[in-house]
Amino acid sequence: MHELGIVTYVAKSVSKIADENDIQKIAEVTLQIGEVSGIVGEYLIDCWNYFRKNYTVLTDATLQYETLSAVTYCEECGKEYETVQYGRICPNCGSEKTYLLTGNECMIKELKICEVSFT
């Protein structure tokens, strides 16, 4: 389960960002996850809900994620195609000279900050 490692890295990174910017509480963290990254979103959220309690700035923060489509590029014909549907062989020319353009990522997209009210 590499999701715990990812959550650990994200939590440390977000905590560092919060510290550097004098942010007291994060409300939400949104990640972008490639559809062929091997990351299971539900496992990621389960790990987050357990692990966030270790960081004061993240105690109440929720984790959201968006799935990025996997796209492959063919070096022979120069066309892009959906990776999941066709795999490594280009559906346009049948070439195996292809490589993944997108779909293997995992990155922090957005942080929502809790507003502080002064009375």
Buried (B, 14 or more C-beta within 10 A) or exposed (E): EBBBEBBEEBBEEBBEBBEEEEBEBBEBBBBBBBBBBEBBBEBBBBBBEEBBEEBEBBEEBBBBBEBBEBBBBBEEBEBBBBBEEBEEBBEBEEBEEBEBBBBBBBEBEEBEBBEEEEE
